[in-house]
């Protein structure tokens, strides 16, 4: 039986979230994805009107049921709203991919409480609460999967991204502890670090500078991490849990 999957942060067709939705849909999983256009509108890459609707139609073309929801993950009630909507539209989910993230540049000299809070609300609070609520409502006994997105914060410093590195780094610790707690429920919990990925934010100059740091001579693509996630949520990966997987193409810092 194909299992219902939730993917957060799938607002842009070039993004990792959209790529994950595509790969999971190809594997036959019904998809529920979230998006939040106001965030993209504030970012350098901007937003394109109607992209979430176009993604929904694309996924439906792959032959699976699809639903979506615009959701502000900074809200404390976001996880309850999301899981209630998923249940109403598709049924009980078995897969949760915590892909949504908040990221702006700051360092020790520019960090503010406001910006740190914005990073915390999305990157760790929303991830922790949604994962916990997902586990509390999971009653299928097996096949539960939680996959968190991290960025290799413990593989080296990330100067200029202090709030981001601080909050995303906490996901590693949460993943390991949560995996130990929910294994008895039939749920695995893993995190994946995709390394530098061209999800629409890279300029040609950035890609050129990074390409030589990969043995293959190219930067990561959203489809690279999406395929790895598709394996992690599969039945074949039921013995993989509590792991921080660095699937970053041999990236050399």
C-alpha positions in Angstrom: 0.0 0.0 0.0 1.4 3.4 -0.9 1.8 5.7 2.1 0.7 9.3 2.4 3.6 11.7 2.5 3.8 15.3 3.8 6.4 17.6 2.4 6.8 21.0 3.9 8.3 24.0 2.0 7.4 23.1 -1.6 6.6 26.5 -3.0 9.1 26.8 -5.9 9.3 24.4 -8.8 13.1 24.5 -8.7 13.3 23.8 -5.0 14.2 20.7 -3.0 10.7 20.4 -1.7 9.2 20.2 -5.2 11.8 17.7 -6.3 11.0 15.5 -3.2 7.3 15.7 -4.1 8.0 14.5 -7.6 10.1 11.6 -6.6 7.7 10.4 -4.0 4.8 10.8 -6.4 6.7 8.7 -9.0 7.0 6.0 -6.3 3.2 6.1 -5.9 2.8 8.0 -2.7 -0.1 10.4 -2.3 1.3 13.9 -1.6 0.3 16.7 0.7 2.7 19.7 0.5 2.9 23.1 2.2 4.1 26.4 0.9 4.4 30.0 2.2 4.7 32.5 -0.5 5.4 35.6 1.7 8.8 34.1 2.6 9.9 33.6 -1.0 8.7 37.1 -1.9 11.2 38.5 0.6 14.1 36.4 -0.7 16.4 37.2 -3.6 15.0 34.5 -5.8 11.4 35.8 -5.4 8.2 33.9 -6.1 6.2 33.1 -9.2 2.4 33.4 -8.9 0.7 30.0 -9.2 3.7 27.8 -8.8 2.2 25.7 -6.0 -1.0 25.1 -8.2 1.2 24.1 -11.1 3.1 21.7 -8.9 -0.1 20.1 -7.7 -1.3 19.6 -11.3 2.1 18.1 -12.3 2.0 15.6 -9.4 -1.6 14.7 -10.1 -0.4 13.9 -13.7 1.7 11.2 -12.1 -1.4 9.5 -11.0 -1.5 10.1 -7.2 -3.9 12.0 -5.0 -2.4 15.5 -4.1 -3.5 18.2 -1.7 -1.7 21.4 -0.6 -1.9 24.1 2.0 -0.4 27.6 2.4 0.9 27.5 5.9 2.9 29.9 8.1 5.2 27.6 10.1 6.1 30.3 12.5 2.6 29.9 14.0 2.5 27.7 17.2 -0.7 26.1 15.8 0.8 25.2 12.4 1.4 21.5 13.2 -2.2 20.9 14.4 -3.7 22.7 11.4 -1.5 20.8 9.0 -2.2 17.3 10.3 -5.9 18.0 10.6 -6.0 19.1 7.0 -4.0 16.1 5.8 -6.3 13.7 7.6 -9.4 15.4 6.1 -8.0 15.4 2.6 -6.0 12.2 2.3 -6.0 10.2 5.5 -3.4 9.2 8.1 0.1 10.1 6.9 3.1 7.7 7.1 5.8 10.0 5.8 6.9 13.4 7.0 9.7 15.3 5.2 10.6 18.5 7.1 12.1 20.5 4.2 10.9 24.0 5.0 13.6 26.4 6.3 14.2 30.0 7.1 17.5 31.4 6.1 19.0 34.9 6.1 22.6 36.0 6.5 23.9 37.3 9.8 27.0 37.1 12.0 28.1 37.9 15.5 28.0 41.6 14.7 24.6 41.8 13.1 22.5 39.0 14.8 19.3 40.2 16.4 16.7 38.6 18.6 14.0 39.1 16.0 16.0 37.3 13.2 17.2 34.5 15.6 13.5 33.9 16.6 12.4 33.7 12.9 15.0 31.0 12.3 14.1 29.2 15.4 10.4 29.2 14.8 10.7 27.5 11.4 13.9 25.5 11.5 13.6 23.9 14.9 10.3 24.6 16.7 8.1 23.8 13.7 10.2 20.7 12.9 10.1 19.4 16.5 6.4 20.1 17.0 5.3 18.7 13.7 7.4 15.6 14.1 6.0 15.1 17.6 2.4 15.5 16.6 3.0 13.2 13.6 4.3 10.5 15.9 1.5 11.0 18.4 -1.1 10.4 15.7 0.7 7.5 14.0 -1.2 4.2 14.7 -0.2 2.0 11.7 2.4 0.1 13.7 5.1 0.2 11.0 6.2 2.1 7.9 6.4 5.5 9.7 9.2 7.8 8.3 10.4 11.2 9.4 13.2 12.8 7.3 14.7 16.2 8.4 16.8 18.4 6.2 20.0 19.7 7.7 23.0 21.4 6.1 26.2 19.9 7.5 26.6 22.4 10.4 28.9 20.0 12.2 31.2 19.4 9.3 32.6 22.9 9.4 31.9 26.5 10.2 29.4 28.6 8.2 30.5 32.2 8.7 27.9 34.8 7.9 25.0 32.4 8.7 25.0 32.3 12.5 21.3 32.1 13.1 20.8 29.5 10.4 23.7 27.3 11.5 22.6 27.5 15.2 19.1 26.5 14.5 19.6 23.9 11.8 22.4 22.4 13.8 19.9 21.6 16.5 18.1 19.3 14.1 20.9 16.8 14.3 20.5 16.4 18.1 16.7 16.3 17.8 16.9 13.6 15.1 19.0 11.2 17.2 16.9 11.6 20.3 13.5 11.4 18.5 14.6 8.3 16.7 15.2 6.6 20.0 11.8 7.6 21.3 9.5 6.7 18.4 11.2 3.5 17.2 8.7 1.5 19.2 5.9 3.1 17.2 7.3 1.8 13.9 8.7 5.2 12.9 12.3 5.8 11.7 13.8 9.3 12.0 16.8 10.4 9.9 18.3 13.7 8.7 20.0 14.4 5.4 22.6 17.0 4.5 22.4 17.5 0.7 25.4 19.8 0.6 25.4 22.9 -1.7 22.4 22.4 -4.0 21.3 24.5 -6.9 17.7 25.0 -5.9 17.3 28.4 -7.6 19.4 30.6 -5.4 22.8 30.1 -7.0 24.2 32.6 -9.4 26.5 31.3 -12.2 29.5 32.8 -10.3 28.5 30.8 -7.2 28.1 27.6 -9.2 31.4 28.1 -10.9 33.2 28.6 -7.6 31.6 25.6 -6.0 31.9 23.1 -8.8 35.6 22.4 -8.3 34.9 21.4 -4.8 32.9 18.3 -6.0 34.7 15.3 -7.5 32.1 15.2 -10.2 32.7 18.8 -11.2 29.1 19.9 -10.6 27.0 21.2 -7.7 24.2 19.2 -6.3 20.7 19.2 -7.9 17.4 19.0 -6.0 16.8 15.6 -7.7 19.9 14.2 -6.0 18.6 14.7 -2.5 15.1 13.8 -3.5 16.2 10.3 -4.6 18.0 9.7 -1.4 14.9 10.8 0.6 12.8 8.4 -1.5 15.0 5.6 -0.4 14.9 6.6 3.3 11.1 6.5 3.3 11.0 3.2 1.5 10.3 -0.1 3.2 13.8 -1.2 2.3 15.2 1.5 4.6 13.4 0.3 7.7 16.7 -0.5 9.5 18.1 3.0 9.0 17.2 5.3 11.8 18.8 8.0 14.0 21.3 8.8 11.3 22.7 12.1 9.9 23.4 11.3 6.3 25.8 13.5 4.4 24.7 12.8 0.8 26.6 15.7 -0.7 28.5 14.2 -3.6 31.9 14.2 -2.0 31.8 17.9 -1.4 35.2 19.2 -0.1 35.1 22.2 2.1 
